Amino acid sequence: MTTPARTAEVSRDTAETQITVRLNLDGTGQSRLATGIGFFDHMLDQIARHGMIDLDVQAQGDLHIDGHHTVEDVGITFGQALKQAVGDKRGISRYGHAYVPLDEALSRVVIDFSGRPGLVTDVRFTSGMIGTFDTQLLHEFFQGFVNHAFVTLHIDNLKGVNAHHQAETIFKAFGRALRMALTPDPRAAGQIPSTKGSL
């Protein structure tokens, strides 16, 4: 009996952005990224590599205004694609967590494929900008993601002086928490990981 491929392709087309996300949850961490925001591409690459997700994100947005719509809408589209790829969540581990350090910075991310969107963040960036990336947009990306992936997500930057390091530890920890939660649990094969019987 073959396992269905956990893949998806979702496009979002608005007056502000045109975005396509393709992903394979059982990939090897390969990425093809073009959002027009270099640091954001770097962060999406962390999700792919540490989550072992093959991720293709092609985005055109109104960057002449700022990066807000592009970053938020990529989060929305990524969330929609992930929800589609994971299906009814049968057999997954459901919960994932990770601590990731980078020099002086340390972040913790915890995720639950609960079927309920929820985001709690405790991140105090030491700089408002990293290259052309507005650090306020990290929250917008993850808010868009959880609203459409229907997951509960807690993000805490525990330590950090360099804003690049702060952000990178968050995205790496997010990728690793995703990987843990999405990994099939061999002891719960074919089961919905909830006493309710659905998620």
Summary of the structure (lengths in Angstrom):
residues: 199
radius of gyration: 16.1
end to end distance: 24.1
largest distance: 51.6
contacts: 700
relative contact order: 0.20
helix: 35%
strand: 31%
